[in-house]
Amino acid sequence: MEDDQNPHSLNINSDARFQTIYEFAPFMIDSFDKNGQPILWNNACAKILGYTVDDLKKESDIMSLFYPDQAMKQKVLETIAKPDGQFREFIVQRKDGKLLKQMWANFKLPDQTVISVGYDITEIRETQEKLEQINQSLEDKVELRSKQLDEQRARLALTSKFAALGEMAGGIAHEINNPLAIIAIHIEQLLEMLKSNEIDLAVFEKKLLGAKASIGRITKIISGLRAISRDSSRDPITTCNLSELVHEVEDFCKERFRSHDVKLDIEIKSQDIFIECRPVEIQQVLLNMLNNAFDAVAEKPDRWVKMSISQQQSFAEISILDSGFGIESSIQEKIFQPFYTTKTEGKGTGLGLSISRGIIEAHKGKISVDFKSKNTCFILQIPISKK
């Protein structure tokens, strides 16, 4: 870097300590006169950049050797013209053509000589790039593995959902058979009226409307089945009336409870509790909880399940209480673990509570057991919609 003084004004031999630092320093030290000829060019410069002092003296435009890019060369010259001691990163070309990444700072001495000090960071930058590549590779692998785990969780959730629906299958079939039987009766009566030519239009219309209502009932059940049985993991979050979700789940459950003489009591303390959710997922949780409660009391002499829905401050609270005598202390820590079940073999997947907790937590809620209750009681809390 240039010195406007006499080329011989900087005498490094005048101080033995400076001479030692200059010759053996691991960092580069250089200085150039106003004609661009080297005044200082230490061993580190020669070693790192590949040029000796004699090599440089043969060149008329030394700066272009190191900075073939004119924009970079201009930037370097500007920093030399205004030496401020601040290190900046530059791309410097070595004698063999390799581009190096280096940090250089310019200093003005009391005699107005400008010297430049630099150190090479090429290996550091290459290491950083390799680490970034490794990090990106790891991120890609983690993303892929996370995607695979999400897909596995979705499949497990779907498996659990089908298992829950399977347990309700008998009741659902009965719920469909009832309106089918009603439709059959209405059609038989209408055919008899047509055959006898004695058609009472008011009665005829009443029978048709009855058949239509039964068809609507079947349609509702099938639509509900289609909705709850599909993969809902990618459904958008929507604002839902919790009571409507509960009633739809009740439709799937009530016949199974009734046919096994298990009393199902659902108390909705407010019809206007709205939550932000994936509705099918919340229905799956409710179905799981009711199935578990049913299985827990089905063989007991006193068989009942109570579900209560209320608003507690900023949460919608759903409690599922059954006539069981609580959860044994020895398994309290295990009940939410995947594949853990207290049901008899072939009667459960062991996924219901684990998946239910995952769904509720994904909705920023929580699921817990009320150990103070003398009967088995699960508490679900889901944030109330702020919209």
PEDA-V910845 format. One record per residue. N is the residue number from 1. RES is the residue in one letter. PHI is phi in whole degrees, 0 to 359 (NA if undefined). BURIAL is 1 if it has 9 or more other ideal C-beta (glycine too) atoms within 8 Angstrom, else 0. D_LAST is the distance of its C-alpha to the last C-alpha in Angstrom with 2 decimals. Layout:
n->{N & N}
res->{RES & RES}
phi->{PHI & PHI}
burial->{BURIAL & BURIAL}
d_last->{D_LAST & D_LAST}
This chain:
n->{1 & 2 & 3 & 4 & 5 & 6 & 7 & 8 & 9 & 10 & 11 & 12 & 13 & 14 & 15 & 16 & 17 & 18 & 19 & 20 & 21 & 22 & 23 & 24 & 25 & 26 & 27 & 28 & 29 & 30 & 31 & 32 & 33 & 34 & 35 & 36 & 37 & 38 & 39 & 40 & 41 & 42 & 43 & 44 & 45 & 46 & 47 & 48 & 49 & 50 & 51 & 52 & 53 & 54 & 55 & 56 & 57 & 58 & 59 & 60 & 61 & 62 & 63 & 64 & 65 & 66 & 67 & 68 & 69 & 70 & 71 & 72 & 73 & 74 & 75 & 76 & 77 & 78 & 79 & 80 & 81 & 82 & 83 & 84 & 85 & 86 & 87 & 88 & 89 & 90 & 91 & 92 & 93 & 94 & 95 & 96 & 97 & 98 & 99 & 100 & 101 & 102 & 103 & 104 & 105 & 106 & 107 & 108 & 109 & 110 & 111 & 112 & 113 & 114 & 115 & 116 & 117 & 118 & 119 & 120 & 121 & 122 & 123 & 124 & 125 & 126 & 127 & 128 & 129 & 130 & 131 & 132 & 133 & 134 & 135 & 136 & 137 & 138 & 139 & 140 & 141 & 142 & 143 & 144 & 145 & 146 & 147 & 148 & 149 & 150 & 151 & 152 & 153 & 154 & 155 & 156 & 157 & 158 & 159 & 160 & 161 & 162 & 163 & 164 & 165 & 166 & 167 & 168 & 169 & 170 & 171 & 172 & 173 & 174 & 175 & 176 & 177 & 178 & 179 & 180 & 181 & 182 & 183 & 184 & 185 & 186 & 187 & 188 & 189 & 190 & 191 & 192 & 193 & 194 & 195 & 196 & 197 & 198 & 199 & 200 & 201 & 202 & 203 & 204 & 205 & 206 & 207 & 208 & 209 & 210 & 211 & 212 & 213 & 214 & 215 & 216 & 217 & 218 & 219 & 220 & 221 & 222 & 223 & 224 & 225 & 226 & 227 & 228 & 229 & 230 & 231 & 232 & 233 & 234 & 235 & 236 & 237 & 238 & 239 & 240 & 241 & 242 & 243 & 244 & 245 & 246 & 247 & 248 & 249 & 250 & 251 & 252 & 253 & 254 & 255 & 256 & 257 & 258 & 259 & 260 & 261 & 262 & 263 & 264 & 265 & 266 & 267 & 268 & 269 & 270 & 271 & 272 & 273 & 274 & 275 & 276 & 277 & 278 & 279 & 280 & 281 & 282 & 283 & 284 & 285 & 286 & 287 & 288 & 289 & 290 & 291 & 292 & 293 & 294 & 295 & 296 & 297 & 298 & 299 & 300 & 301 & 302 & 303 & 304 & 305 & 306 & 307 & 308 & 309 & 310 & 311 & 312 & 313 & 314 & 315 & 316 & 317 & 318 & 319 & 320 & 321 & 322 & 323 & 324 & 325 & 326 & 327 & 328 & 329 & 330 & 331 & 332 & 333 & 334 & 335 & 336 & 337 & 338 & 339 & 340 & 341 & 342 & 343 & 344 & 345 & 346 & 347 & 348 & 349 & 350 & 351 & 352 & 353 & 354 & 355 & 356 & 357 & 358 & 359 & 360 & 361 & 362 & 363 & 364 & 365 & 366 & 367 & 368 & 369 & 370 & 371 & 372 & 373 & 374 & 375 & 376 & 377 & 378 & 379 & 380 & 381 & 382 & 383 & 384 & 385 & 386 & 387}
res->{M & E & D & D & Q & N & P & H & S & L & N & I & N & S & D & A & R & F & Q & T & I & Y & E & F & A & P & F & M & I & D & S & F & D & K & N & G & Q & P & I & L & W & N & N & A & C & A & K & I & L & G & Y & T & V & D & D & L & K & K & E & S & D & I & M & S & L & F & Y & P & D & Q & A & M & K & Q & K & V & L & E & T & I & A & K & P & D & G & Q & F & R & E & F & I & V & Q & R & K & D & G & K & L & L & K & Q & M & W & A & N & F & K & L & P & D & Q & T & V & I & S & V & G & Y & D & I & T & E & I & R & E & T & Q & E & K & L & E & Q & I & N & Q & S & L & E & D & K & V & E & L & R & S & K & Q & L & D & E & Q & R & A & R & L & A & L & T & S & K & F & A & A & L & G & E & M & A & G & G & I & A & H & E & I & N & N & P & L & A & I & I & A & I & H & I & E & Q & L & L & E & M & L & K & S & N & E & I & D & L & A & V & F & E & K & K & L & L & G & A & K & A & S & I & G & R & I & T & K & I & I & S & G & L & R & A & I & S & R & D & S & S & R & D & P & I & T & T & C & N & L & S & E & L & V & H & E & V & E & D & F & C & K & E & R & F & R & S & H & D & V & K & L & D & I & E & I & K & S & Q & D & I & F & I & E & C & R & P & V & E & I & Q & Q & V & L & L & N & M & L & N & N & A & F & D & A & V & A & E & K & P & D & R & W & V & K & M & S & I & S & Q & Q & Q & S & F & A & E & I & S & I & L & D & S & G & F & G & I & E & S & S & I & Q & E & K & I & F & Q & P & F & Y & T & T & K & T & E & G & K & G & T & G & L & G & L & S & I & S & R & G & I & I & E & A & H & K & G & K & I & S & V & D & F & K & S & K & N & T & C & F & I & L & Q & I & P & I & S & K & K}
phi->{NA & 281 & 232 & 281 & 277 & 300 & 305 & 262 & 290 & 261 & 253 & 288 & 283 & 287 & 223 & 298 & 294 & 297 & 301 & 294 & 299 & 299 & 281 & 249 & 298 & 284 & 255 & 275 & 229 & 215 & 201 & 230 & 278 & 294 & 266 & 85 & 267 & 288 & 261 & 238 & 201 & 278 & 299 & 296 & 299 & 296 & 291 & 281 & 265 & 89 & 256 & 270 & 300 & 298 & 300 & 291 & 296 & 276 & 260 & 269 & 228 & 297 & 300 & 289 & 296 & 273 & 230 & 296 & 282 & 296 & 295 & 294 & 300 & 296 & 297 & 296 & 298 & 294 & 289 & 291 & 293 & 232 & 294 & 233 & 76 & 267 & 281 & 228 & 269 & 227 & 259 & 243 & 268 & 280 & 301 & 279 & 96 & 288 & 271 & 250 & 256 & 223 & 253 & 230 & 225 & 247 & 232 & 258 & 278 & 304 & 275 & 76 & 288 & 257 & 243 & 242 & 237 & 216 & 216 & 271 & 238 & 302 & 295 & 298 & 294 & 297 & 295 & 299 & 297 & 295 & 296 & 295 & 295 & 296 & 299 & 296 & 297 & 295 & 298 & 297 & 293 & 296 & 298 & 296 & 294 & 298 & 296 & 296 & 294 & 298 & 295 & 295 & 298 & 296 & 294 & 296 & 298 & 293 & 298 & 297 & 296 & 296 & 297 & 296 & 294 & 299 & 294 & 268 & 303 & 299 & 294 & 296 & 299 & 295 & 297 & 278 & 296 & 301 & 294 & 297 & 296 & 297 & 299 & 299 & 296 & 300 & 295 & 299 & 293 & 293 & 296 & 297 & 296 & 293 & 292 & 276 & 59 & 252 & 256 & 268 & 300 & 296 & 292 & 303 & 295 & 298 & 295 & 296 & 295 & 296 & 295 & 297 & 296 & 293 & 297 & 299 & 298 & 296 & 302 & 296 & 295 & 293 & 298 & 297 & 297 & 298 & 292 & 283 & 272 & 270 & 286 & 251 & 296 & 252 & 294 & 287 & 283 & 228 & 274 & 231 & 279 & 299 & 297 & 293 & 297 & 295 & 297 & 295 & 292 & 302 & 300 & 285 & 266 & 299 & 291 & 298 & 296 & 297 & 292 & 254 & 58 & 253 & 285 & 248 & 240 & 246 & 247 & 251 & 283 & 213 & 275 & 241 & 257 & 248 & 229 & 269 & 199 & 267 & 304 & 297 & 293 & 295 & 295 & 297 & 300 & 298 & 296 & 300 & 295 & 291 & 299 & 298 & 296 & 300 & 298 & 290 & 245 & 303 & 261 & 273 & 293 & 255 & 241 & 206 & 223 & 238 & 244 & 236 & 241 & 212 & 251 & 241 & 56 & 265 & 238 & 272 & 246 & 240 & 250 & 241 & 247 & 229 & 279 & 290 & 259 & 84 & 252 & 301 & 300 & 290 & 241 & 300 & 279 & 259 & 298 & 266 & 283 & 301 & 72 & 272 & 213 & 259 & 283 & 293 & 302 & 85 & 253 & 201 & 268 & 77 & 251 & 305 & 290 & 298 & 292 & 298 & 297 & 300 & 293 & 296 & 293 & 295 & 267 & 63 & 246 & 210 & 233 & 213 & 250 & 272 & 285 & 280 & 287 & 288 & 253 & 292 & 217 & 254 & 241 & 248 & 233 & 229 & 301 & 289 & 296 & 267 & 280}
burial->{1 & 1 & 1 & 0 & 1 & 0 & 0 & 0 & 1 & 1 & 0 & 1 & 0 & 0 & 0 & 0 & 0 & 1 & 1 & 0 & 0 & 1 & 0 & 0 & 1 & 0 & 0 & 1 & 1 & 1 & 1 & 1 & 1 & 0 & 0 & 1 & 1 & 1 & 1 & 1 & 1 & 1 & 0 & 1 & 1 & 1 & 0 & 1 & 1 & 0 & 1 & 0 & 0 & 0 & 1 & 1 & 0 & 0 & 0 & 0 & 0 & 1 & 1 & 0 & 1 & 0 & 1 & 0 & 0 & 0 & 0 & 1 & 1 & 0 & 1 & 1 & 1 & 0 & 1 & 1 & 0 & 0 & 1 & 0 & 0 & 0 & 0 & 0 & 0 & 1 & 1 & 1 & 1 & 1 & 0 & 0 & 0 & 0 & 0 & 1 & 1 & 1 & 1 & 1 & 1 & 1 & 1 & 0 & 1 & 0 & 0 & 1 & 1 & 1 & 1 & 1 & 1 & 1 & 1 & 1 & 1 & 1 & 0 & 0 & 1 & 0 & 0 & 0 & 0 & 0 & 0 & 0 & 0 & 0 & 0 & 0 & 0 & 0 & 0 & 0 & 0 & 0 & 0 & 0 & 0 & 0 & 0 & 0 & 0 & 1 & 0 & 0 & 1 & 1 & 0 & 1 & 1 & 1 & 1 & 1 & 1 & 1 & 1 & 1 & 1 & 0 & 1 & 1 & 0 & 1 & 1 & 1 & 0 & 1 & 1 & 1 & 0 & 0 & 1 & 1 & 0 & 1 & 1 & 0 & 0 & 1 & 1 & 0 & 1 & 1 & 0 & 0 & 1 & 0 & 0 & 0 & 0 & 0 & 0 & 0 & 0 & 0 & 0 & 1 & 0 & 0 & 1 & 1 & 0 & 1 & 1 & 0 & 1 & 1 & 1 & 0 & 1 & 1 & 0 & 1 & 1 & 1 & 0 & 1 & 1 & 0 & 0 & 1 & 0 & 0 & 0 & 1 & 1 & 0 & 1 & 0 & 0 & 1 & 0 & 1 & 1 & 1 & 1 & 0 & 1 & 1 & 0 & 1 & 1 & 1 & 1 & 1 & 1 & 1 & 1 & 1 & 1 & 1 & 1 & 1 & 0 & 1 & 0 & 1 & 0 & 1 & 0 & 0 & 0 & 1 & 0 & 0 & 1 & 1 & 1 & 1 & 1 & 1 & 1 & 1 & 1 & 1 & 1 & 1 & 1 & 1 & 1 & 1 & 1 & 1 & 1 & 1 & 1 & 1 & 1 & 1 & 1 & 1 & 0 & 0 & 0 & 0 & 1 & 1 & 1 & 1 & 1 & 1 & 1 & 1 & 1 & 0 & 0 & 0 & 1 & 1 & 1 & 1 & 1 & 1 & 1 & 1 & 1 & 1 & 0 & 1 & 1 & 0 & 0 & 0 & 1 & 1 & 0 & 0 & 1 & 0 & 0 & 0 & 0 & 1 & 0 & 0 & 0 & 0 & 0 & 0 & 0 & 0 & 1 & 1 & 1 & 1 & 1 & 1 & 1 & 1 & 1 & 1 & 1 & 1 & 1 & 0 & 1 & 0 & 1 & 0 & 1 & 0 & 1 & 1 & 0 & 0 & 1 & 0 & 1 & 1 & 1 & 1 & 1 & 1 & 1 & 1 & 1 & 1 & 0 & 0 & 0}
d_last->{66.26 & 68.62 & 71.06 & 72.79 & 75.65 & 78.79 & 77.99 & 80.13 & 78.55 & 76.27 & 78.69 & 76.94 & 80.28 & 80.58 & 78.35 & 78.82 & 75.42 & 73.62 & 75.82 & 74.68 & 70.99 & 71.41 & 73.20 & 71.34 & 67.80 & 65.18 & 63.41 & 64.74 & 66.60 & 67.94 & 69.18 & 70.75 & 73.13 & 72.69 & 74.32 & 71.79 & 74.31 & 73.39 & 74.39 & 72.40 & 71.38 & 71.20 & 71.53 & 67.77 & 67.48 & 70.25 & 68.92 & 65.30 & 65.90 & 69.20 & 71.31 & 74.34 & 75.51 & 78.31 & 75.81 & 73.94 & 77.13 & 77.91 & 74.70 & 74.36 & 70.53 & 69.39 & 65.75 & 65.44 & 66.56 & 63.52 & 61.04 & 61.80 & 58.42 & 59.22 & 55.75 & 55.88 & 59.48 & 58.55 & 55.76 & 58.31 & 60.88 & 58.40 & 57.60 & 61.36 & 62.02 & 59.59 & 60.03 & 57.33 & 57.53 & 54.03 & 53.80 & 52.26 & 51.93 & 54.27 & 55.35 & 59.12 & 61.50 & 64.09 & 67.65 & 67.01 & 64.09 & 61.28 & 58.37 & 57.58 & 54.63 & 55.96 & 55.06 & 57.49 & 57.96 & 60.69 & 62.63 & 65.20 & 68.18 & 70.20 & 72.83 & 70.08 & 70.23 & 66.91 & 66.39 & 63.53 & 62.22 & 60.17 & 59.09 & 58.01 & 54.52 & 54.94 & 54.90 & 51.89 & 49.93 & 51.18 & 50.15 & 46.69 & 46.41 & 47.60 & 45.14 & 42.32 & 43.57 & 43.77 & 40.31 & 38.96 & 40.90 & 39.49 & 35.93 & 36.66 & 38.13 & 35.26 & 32.78 & 35.01 & 35.35 & 31.63 & 31.17 & 33.94 & 32.46 & 29.06 & 31.03 & 33.03 & 30.02 & 28.58 & 32.01 & 32.26 & 28.89 & 30.08 & 33.38 & 31.80 & 29.67 & 32.85 & 34.69 & 32.17 & 32.35 & 36.11 & 36.31 & 34.58 & 36.75 & 39.29 & 36.80 & 34.95 & 38.36 & 39.18 & 35.96 & 37.07 & 40.73 & 40.17 & 38.77 & 41.35 & 44.07 & 42.81 & 42.84 & 46.35 & 47.58 & 46.23 & 47.84 & 51.11 & 51.21 & 50.50 & 53.31 & 55.68 & 54.91 & 55.64 & 58.87 & 60.13 & 59.34 & 58.07 & 54.53 & 52.59 & 49.77 & 47.52 & 48.04 & 47.79 & 44.39 & 43.21 & 44.30 & 42.57 & 39.27 & 39.68 & 40.26 & 37.28 & 35.01 & 36.47 & 35.89 & 32.22 & 32.09 & 33.69 & 31.46 & 28.35 & 29.93 & 31.03 & 27.72 & 26.07 & 28.87 & 28.54 & 24.81 & 25.15 & 28.44 & 27.45 & 26.46 & 22.68 & 22.74 & 21.74 & 19.05 & 15.77 & 12.68 & 10.60 & 8.10 & 10.88 & 12.22 & 14.43 & 17.16 & 17.74 & 18.29 & 20.63 & 22.58 & 23.19 & 24.58 & 26.59 & 28.26 & 29.66 & 30.85 & 32.25 & 35.54 & 36.43 & 35.89 & 37.82 & 40.70 & 41.25 & 41.02 & 38.03 & 35.97 & 32.22 & 30.17 & 26.38 & 24.75 & 21.14 & 20.58 & 17.32 & 16.41 & 12.76 & 11.63 & 8.87 & 9.18 & 8.92 & 12.58 & 15.67 & 16.41 & 20.16 & 20.32 & 18.75 & 21.19 & 23.94 & 23.37 & 23.53 & 26.59 & 28.22 & 27.78 & 29.17 & 31.99 & 32.92 & 32.99 & 35.11 & 37.55 & 37.88 & 39.06 & 40.66 & 44.17 & 43.85 & 45.53 & 42.44 & 39.62 & 36.10 & 32.48 & 29.62 & 25.93 & 23.64 & 19.83 & 18.31 & 15.65 & 17.17 & 15.38 & 12.49 & 13.83 & 14.44 & 18.23 & 20.55 & 24.24 & 27.05 & 30.35 & 33.65 & 37.27 & 38.31 & 39.71 & 37.29 & 37.60 & 40.86 & 40.75 & 42.64 & 39.85 & 36.75 & 36.39 & 37.00 & 34.73 & 31.87 & 34.39 & 34.58 & 37.40 & 38.11 & 38.59 & 40.47 & 40.87 & 44.26 & 45.20 & 43.73 & 41.02 & 38.19 & 37.18 & 36.11 & 32.88 & 30.49 & 29.47 & 29.63 & 27.35 & 24.97 & 24.73 & 24.21 & 21.32 & 19.61 & 20.28 & 18.99 & 15.60 & 16.07 & 17.29 & 20.87 & 23.52 & 26.49 & 29.49 & 30.20 & 33.83 & 34.44 & 34.07 & 37.47 & 35.99 & 34.06 & 30.38 & 27.58 & 24.22 & 21.04 & 17.99 & 14.65 & 11.67 & 9.01 & 5.52 & 3.81 & 0.00}
